Amino acid sequence: MNQHAKIEIRHSTCPHDCPSACALDVEVVEGRSIGRVRGSKKQTYTAGVVCAKVARYAERIHHPERVTYPMRRIGPKGSGQFARISWDEALDEIGHRFNAAEREFGAESIWPYYYAGTMGLVMRDGLNRLTHVKKYSRFYQTICANVARIGFAIGTGKIAGVDPREMALSDLVVIWGTNPVNTQVNVMTHASRARKERGAKIAAIDIYDNETMKQADIRIILRPGTDGAFACGVMHVLFRDGYADRAYLDKYTDCPAELEAHLRTRTPEWASAICGVPVAEIEAFAKAVGETKRTFFRFGYGFTRSRNGATQMHAANCIPAVTGAWQYEGGGAFFNNYALWHFNESIIEGHDAIDPGVRALDQSKIGRILTGDAEALLGKGPVKAMLIQNTNPMTVAPEQALVRQGFAREDLFVAVHEQFMTETAEMADIVLPATMFMEHDDLYYGGGHQHISVGAKLIDPPGECRSNHEVLQALAPRLGAKHRGFEMTPRELIDATLKLSNHGDIGGLEADLWRDLQPDFRTSHFLDGFAHADGKFHFKADWAHPPFGVTMGDVANMPDLPDHWAVIEHVDQAHPFRLATSPSRSFLNTTFNETPSSQAREGKASVMIHPLDAAALDIADGDTVTLGNTRGETTLIARLFEGVRRGVLIAESVHPNKNHVGGRGINMLTGAEAVAPIGGAAFHDNKVWIRKASA
C-alpha cells in the first residue's frame, strides 16, 4: 500500500453466516479499495475482536479471480467453459427461459434458491419477493438453525436469553455444542474476561478435543448425538444431591416433581453407557454446576446437526432451570436472539403477494427435488428453472450424489449470481457477477448478540458486478413481476423496513452505528415469567404444537421430558463409525475457500481418527482413506487424533469437492431426511465405514 495513500476509517458489519455479526472498522484507501479490517471497540459485544478470516478481507474483496462480468455456458454442464456476454443478453435469456418454463410447466416449475452467503436482509431475502409475486415454488429453510431454535424455544417459549455479554460476569461459563474459537470468536472474548477478572472456570462440551476445548478448564467429550443422555445424568445428580433450587422450580417451571421422578432412572451410569463420558466426569460437572449459582450456558449450532438435536437442546437447556441459574447476573442460558429483532420484512419479501397454496420446497432436499422425487416435489411437477443467490448447493447441500445428478440435467436451466466461480456456478447456464457487502447497502442483526445496524456501501464494485437487489430490479420487468419493492433503492427498503418494525429510520440507525436492543435484566432472565402462556419454563415439551415452523419427521415419538432419543444413525457391522462434519477455523461453509491464506491454513481435506481405531485398520497418519455409506463415498487424508471417542470420525470444514479425490466432497455422506419436529439436515449424524484408499 502506498504510504502516502489517504486512508479513512469507515464502519460496517460482517455479513457472513456467523452469529457474531461483528462490528467492523474498515480502512478505505483513496475511496477505492480496502486495507485492514478490525473489530470495532465502539460495539460492546464485538469489543474490538474479529476473526482472522475477516481481518484479511482485502484478500477476498480484491481477489483476482472474482467473477466480474456476465457469462453464458458454451461447453457441457460442469465443464467450466463460458463466454462473456452483456448484462442485457444475460437478463434477457433468464427472462426468456423462466417465462417459457412458466408457460409450459406452470409457475411452480421455477424455484428461486438462496441462503446465508449474506445475512443482510435486503440482499438475502429479496429473492422471496420475486418468488411470491410470480407464484414460483417457495423456499423452506432447513439447512441451518431450525432444529436448535425449536429445541431452545420449546422450553423458554421464545428464542432469546440472557445478555451474552453477561458471560463476563459469570463464575462458570459452559460452552456447549459450539467451537467458538473456530466459529464465533467473540464468545471467547467474554468468557476469557470472566476467567481473568473473576477467576471463572470455562467448561466445554463437544464431540472432540477442538480449539475451544483446549482453552477450557473442564472438558467433556461426548459421542455424537448423546447430549441428551449427558444432560439427564447431570440433572439426576442435581436432584439427588440437593442442588436443585426447589423454590425456583415451584415458581418458574411446569412439572418439577414429574421431571425428578423421570430422572431417577437416568443415573450417571446410565448416561455414561450412552454418551461415553466417565461417571466421575458427569458427577464432577454436575457438582460444579450445582455449586456455582452464576453458571452461564452458551449453547451452539452443533445441536441443530443431529436427528435428535431438538430434544438434546431442550434437555441441555433444562439444567439452568433445575439449578435456578436464570435468577443471577451471569447465570442462565443463551442460544440466539432471534426474538428481539421484530423486523417486518413485508416489503423486502413481498408478503402481500404470498399464496399459501403455492408449494414450499425443502432446501435440504434439493438433490431429491432435482432428480424428480415425488415426495420431495410435494406431489407436483418437476423444477425446470432456478435462480441461485448467496449459496453453493453443489458443495454444501446433503446427498451430493443426487445434487450432482440433478444439476447435470439438460432440461434444467440454472442462473447463478455469484462472487466466485463456485462449483454451483460451474454447473450454471448463466453466471452473473455479484457485489460483496462493502459494495452495497444493507441491514443487519446479530444472532449471537443484540445489535442491529446499517452496513453502508464503502467502495464501488469491480467490473460489472451488481447487487442482488439490482438483479431483481432488472429481472422484474422481463418477468412481468410488479411490486413496489422492485421500485425502491436498498436504502429506501431499509428505511421502510425500520419504520414498519418500529425501529425509527435509516438516519437514526446510522447515527447509532450499532443499536443495542437488549431488554432489561428481568426480561432477559425471565424473572417475570417465561414466554409460554402459563409463564413457566416447560420441562414437558409439546413437540406436536411448536411455536413456529411446519411439523415434519417422527414428531409422534419425540420424548416429552428430557431424555436420550435414540433416532441417530447408529453404527452397524457395515458402518462401524460415526462421522461428524464440524466447522473449521478458516472456511465458513464454502466462503473463504478461495482465499490463499485460508487455503494454506486448512491444507488438504482430512479426517480425524483415534489412533487405536486406525491401528486396527492398518491406517497410518497421512494415509489416503475412503469413507462411505449407502449415499456415496469420499476420499481424504487420515489424521491420527486422540481427542475423540473410539468409533468417531471428525472431518472439519467443507472443502471444495475438487479438493477430494474424484471430486466427491464430504456431503456425499450426509442425509437429507427431515429432522423432527420442523425439518432440518443432520450433517453431523452419519454412520460410515473407513478404509485405506485403493491406488
CORMOPE-V582965 format. One record per backbone hydrogen bond with DSSP energy under -0.5 kcal/mol. NH is the residue of the N-H (numbers start at 1). CO is the residue of the C=O. Records with the same first field share a line. If there is no record, write none. Layout:
NH=CO ; CO
This chain:
5=2
7=5
8=28
10=8 ; 26
12=24
14=22
18=16
21=18
24=12
25=38
26=10 ; 24
27=36
28=8 ; 26
29=27 ; 33
30=6 ; 28
32=29
33=29
35=27
37=55
38=25
39=48
40=23
43=40
44=42
47=43
48=40
49=46
55=51
56=52
57=54
59=56
60=56 ; 57
61=57
62=58
63=60
66=63
67=419
71=431
72=83
73=429
74=81
75=81
78=426
79=76
80=426
82=80
83=72
85=70
90=86
91=87
92=88
93=89
94=90
95=91
96=92
97=93
98=94
99=95
100=96
101=97
102=98
103=99
104=100
105=101
106=101 ; 102
109=106
110=107
111=385
113=387
115=389
117=390
118=115
119=15
121=443
124=120
125=121
126=122
128=125
129=126
130=126
131=127
132=128
133=129
134=130
135=131
136=131
137=107 ; 110
138=359
140=361
141=139
149=145
150=146
151=147
152=148
153=149
154=150
155=152
156=152
157=153
160=158
162=333
166=163
167=164
168=165
169=166
170=167
171=294
172=294
173=201
174=172 ; 296
175=173 ; 203
176=174 ; 298
177=205
182=179
183=179
184=180
187=184
188=185
189=185
190=186
191=187
192=188
193=189
194=190
195=191
196=192
197=193
198=194
199=194 ; 195
200=194
201=171
203=173
204=218
205=175
206=204 ; 220
209=643
210=208
214=210
215=211 ; 212
216=213
217=202
218=202
220=204 ; 218
221=219
222=206 ; 220
223=275
226=223
230=226
231=227
232=228
233=229
234=230
235=231
236=232
237=233
238=234
239=235
240=236
241=237
242=239
243=238
244=238
245=322
246=244
249=245
250=246
251=247
252=248
253=249
254=537
259=255
260=256
261=257
262=258
263=259
264=260 ; 261
265=262
266=263
267=265
271=267
272=268
273=269
274=270 ; 271
275=271
276=272
281=278
282=278
283=279
284=280
285=281
286=282
287=283
288=284
289=285
290=286
291=287
292=288 ; 289
293=291
295=293
296=172 ; 294
297=295 ; 332
298=174 ; 296
299=297 ; 334
300=176
302=177
303=300
304=301
305=302
306=303
309=306
312=308
313=309
314=310
315=311
316=312
317=313
318=314 ; 315
319=315 ; 316
322=318
323=319
324=320
325=320
326=320
327=324
328=325
331=328
332=295
334=297
337=447
339=159
340=337
341=337 ; 338
342=338
344=497
345=343
349=345
350=346
351=346
353=350
354=351
356=354
358=355
361=138 ; 359
363=140
365=362
366=363
369=365
370=366
371=367
372=369
373=368
377=373
378=375
379=374
380=377
384=109
385=109
386=413
388=415
389=113
390=417
395=392
396=392
397=393
399=670
400=667
402=399
403=399
404=400
405=401
406=402
407=403
408=404
409=406
412=409
413=384 ; 411
415=386
416=430
417=388
418=416 ; 432
422=420
426=422
427=424
428=425
429=414
430=414
431=71
432=416
434=418
435=466
439=436
440=437
442=455
444=453
446=451
447=445
448=19
449=446
452=515
453=444
454=513
455=442 ; 453
456=454
458=438
459=438
464=68
465=462
466=433
471=467
472=468
473=469
474=470
475=471
476=472
477=473
478=474
479=475 ; 476
480=476
481=476
482=480
486=483
487=483 ; 484
488=484 ; 485
493=489
494=490
495=491
496=492
497=493
498=494
499=495
500=496
501=497
502=499
503=498
509=505
510=506
511=507
512=508
513=509
514=512
515=452
517=450 ; 515
524=520
525=521
526=523
527=522
528=522
529=526
530=535
531=156
535=532
537=252
538=155
539=537
541=539 ; 560
543=541
545=542
546=543
552=677
555=553
557=554
558=555
565=563
566=564
567=565
570=568
572=575
577=688
578=647
579=686
580=649
582=580
588=591
590=588
591=588
593=590
595=592
599=595
600=596
601=597
602=598
603=599
607=637
608=650
609=639
614=610
615=611
616=612
617=613 ; 614
618=615
619=614
622=638
623=620
625=623 ; 636
626=691
627=634
628=689
629=632
632=629
634=627
635=664
636=625
637=605
638=623
639=607
641=609
644=642
645=207
648=645
649=578
650=608
651=580
652=650
653=582
654=589
655=653
659=656
660=657
661=635
663=660
664=661
665=663
668=665
669=666
675=680
679=675
681=142
683=681
684=305
685=682
686=579
688=577
689=628
691=626
693=624
